[in-house]
Amino acid sequence: MSTLPSNEGGKQPPSVYTVMLILSMVFLLIAVISMWIELNRWAPDYFRTRQAQPQVQLLVTPEQFA
């Protein structure tokens, strides 16, 4: 008789580490979605930079031409 586990019983239940990995992935996904919602709530035009074009006026004095 062998001391190695057999494959006759079907799949093994997930280990504690596998469950912790899955839970951490779920919680990180929830955190990313929450941060995206908060970004859109507090700064909806954060990535729209067309409105932030600088307005520059050039002043030329007569001394600059000499």
Secondary structure as UniProt FT lines:
FT   TURN            8..9
FT   HELIX           16..42
FT   TURN            44..45
FT   HELIX           50..52
FT   HELIX           62..64
//
